């Protein structure tokens, strides 16, 4: 009887370790995906800023006597449903 209890404890501990390992792996995957999405968003923001800098947008602000870099705020968001 004692031996069966010990066996079942060992099996339960193994299952618990496996569950913890699975959860840990899922968490690592989520972190990696989150980092990649953040990097993508940063790259898109940089690209938009480069496009604005190479366009006539700043001239439009200058004609209005407004500093475009201080007045214009560009935001980028990713629709995760599309991924």
Residue pairs with C-beta under 8 A, 6 or more apart in sequence:
37 78
37 80
40 78
41 76
41 77
41 78
44 76
44 78
45 74
45 76
48 74
48 76
49 74
52 58
52 68
52 72
52 74
57 68
57 72
58 68
58 69
60 68
61 67
61 68
61 71
61 72
62 68
